[in-house]
Amino acid sequence: PGDRSEVPRQGETPTAAPAGPAVGGAGSASPSAPVDLNTATAEQLETLPRVGPSLAARIIAWRSAHGRFARIADLGRVPGIGDRTLASLTPLVRV
């Protein structure tokens, strides 16, 4: 009764469950093509690392209030996007 973890012996290959999507990991996989900041849906934005539902909503809200992103650097004006997040997103997005 209860879960048992099996530790493989030296030289054995461990058997593991297939890796699925990370639970609670916002934007764990990088998109295959750059995401257009001016047309992306919340779901598309959430494919970006460090972008979860609330940050995606803030990006869309900023776009609605201020118009199109003229430069990728404008993403840094969105509340919650600091220098580190901007740097990680820059190669993955376009305007």
Buried (B, 14 or more C-beta within 10 A) or exposed (E): EEEEEEEEEEEEEEEEEEEEEEEEEBBEEEBEEBBEBEEBEBEBBBBBBBBBEEBBEBBBEBBEEEEEBEEBEBBBEBEEBEEEBBEBBBEBBBB
